[in-house]
Amino acid sequence: MKMKQKRNYWDVLIDDPSISQNDLFMRIRDQYAALMRHLYDDPSDIPDFRIYFSCEQVSPDEGIDQGGYEIAKVMRKGSEVERMHIRDVTEIENFENSYTWYRDDVFIVFDFREIGISPFTFITEAFMQEIFNIILTQGVRKMRMSMMSELVISQGIVEFFYAFYRIDVNFLQNLSAVTYESSYADSRIIVSRTDGKGTHRTKRSGLKIAFTDPLDFSIENLRQIRKLLELSNEDLAIVIGENGKIKGLTAEAVFPNECEIRIHGHLAMTISFDGTKMISYNNGHYHIYVPHTADINLHKFLTRIDPSINEDQAALLADVIAKASEQPHGTILIIGSKEDVDSETERICSAKHAIGIHTVDLSKDPLLVPSITSIDGAILMDTDCHCSCIGAILDGDFVTRGNMARGSRYNSTCNYIKRRKDFGQNFTGIVISEDGTVDAVNDEKVYRINIPHD
């Protein structure tokens, strides 16, 4: 009598003989990559993740007895499914920092190339649950994450910060949307990591201001907490201590086991954790920013992109850009030679795509910078900080590949710089985002710029 061949879990779930296991996991890989493109501010920062899978899971003892068993691996950029033998899943590279999904005889390991605590574990768990639900209800051929990416990312980040820091990110969003005397918050909050039992671990002791009656950091105290945020600034940060209560304010830098929440205004914030990692939130969208050791000092960048800029000019330009970087809503500065800037000012203003002004020297009157950058559009200035064009709409055909993870300000600047280059004009664009990050665009390259603030 012929034995009926056993069907594995995913075969039963797919119920489509035209799709192999390899095809399925390549599709899962592609959907995971699409999720990463939503999450990362710069696509070049997406890690070269690996996905391992096996539909014939065995116990450690069986693996040893059999001399190992076969698993498959797909790489982020690979076109083939690779095969390898292991005796236990813990032999997989970086397994301790990966996420593992088990279902009956099937296991999948996501190695997202992270070390230490990471929201990827929670985001990947939400991703796999959604993938499972889509396959179950709609089938593999309709497996798409585009409509669910933001929800999956949001769910993972909320669960991560609650698990490790006992803070509700949704509450932080509400807090950033509340005004105090018609103004949104511009504040810092420090909270320590929990010890796994729900108790916050903190080394912080000396507070500049200590409250005699610590306040619960919760939605019930929303208005009172918003008022307390007015006490916080660049030098003083609100401290959330044991049991989720606001202890007071500190002037100390964050410790390694703490995270810092920086609220930049209405529905805009960044959260730094685990030393250097940072997540930004802006009007419903989360992004991960990767610290680059290649971040460039602004002064050095200016002299690098235009050797004709002398030390004095670079210093004055750096001062103007630093002042513009304080603009809470972000802005764009287009810098070029006097000849190119004058030509562009005439062209753009003639087309009614900008506001022309009598030339001002922003290096001599830096108080004008917050004012002229407060409206939509870019300002154009030459290398001597002379400006005669504000509120400029950066036009041009789409000649560069866009980055959907970034906003229109970033993409239009990259496109504009490339387009003007084609016409023989050499401009540099300084893109200041709402979360305070500064990118410099020149000759199709983008540099993350360090802006020192006093």
Disulfide bonds with the S-S distance in Angstrom:
none
